[in-house]
Amino acid sequence: MPRTLIKKSPVSEGISRRFFVAIDALVTYKRINSLDAFCTEYRLSSPRYREMRLEYGITPTPGYVSRYKNVELEAIYYLVLNYPLSSDWLLTGRGKMLTAKV
């Protein structure tokens, strides 16, 4: 069976960037302690997201290319389910990031 290659796209790159913007905002508002704490709480791979942050985070490392191409659906699900974050903003970039005052 052929292996499916997952490629980056402008859509997935935008979602990844907004994911890290949201994580940093939640840390600033003291809703979560850190990216690692978020990953631990929802059983996500901390090393994966630390590496992705180097490419997509608020202050990306110039020229760095992560081995990981996309934020996992589970991470998006937990972020939208458990925090006042707009799924529309996270997926499309439209509207406001927060759905409630924090």
Secondary structure in CASP SS format (residue, H / E / C, confidence):
PFRMAT SS
TARGET T0000
AUTHOR 0000-0000-0000
METHOD secondary structure of the structure
MODEL  1
M C 1.00
P C 1.00
R C 1.00
T C 1.00
L C 1.00
I C 1.00
K C 1.00
K C 1.00
S C 1.00
P H 1.00
V H 1.00
S H 1.00
E H 1.00
G H 1.00
I H 1.00
S H 1.00
R H 1.00
R H 1.00
F H 1.00
F H 1.00
V H 1.00
A H 1.00
I H 1.00
D H 1.00
A H 1.00
L H 1.00
V H 1.00
T H 1.00
Y C 1.00
K C 1.00
R C 1.00
I C 1.00
N C 1.00
S C 1.00
L H 1.00
D H 1.00
A H 1.00
F H 1.00
C H 1.00
T H 1.00
E H 1.00
Y C 1.00
R C 1.00
L C 1.00
S C 1.00
S H 1.00
P H 1.00
R H 1.00
Y H 1.00
R H 1.00
E H 1.00
M H 1.00
R H 1.00
L H 1.00
E H 1.00
Y H 1.00
G C 1.00
I C 1.00
T C 1.00
P C 1.00
T C 1.00
P C 1.00
G C 1.00
Y C 1.00
V C 1.00
S C 1.00
R C 1.00
Y C 1.00
K C 1.00
N C 1.00
V C 1.00
E C 1.00
L H 1.00
E H 1.00
A H 1.00
I H 1.00
Y H 1.00
Y H 1.00
L H 1.00
V H 1.00
L H 1.00
N H 1.00
Y C 1.00
P C 1.00
L E 1.00
S C 1.00
S H 1.00
D H 1.00
W H 1.00
L H 1.00
L H 1.00
T H 1.00
G C 1.00
R C 1.00
G C 1.00
K C 1.00
M C 1.00
L E 1.00
T C 1.00
A C 1.00
K C 1.00
V C 1.00
END
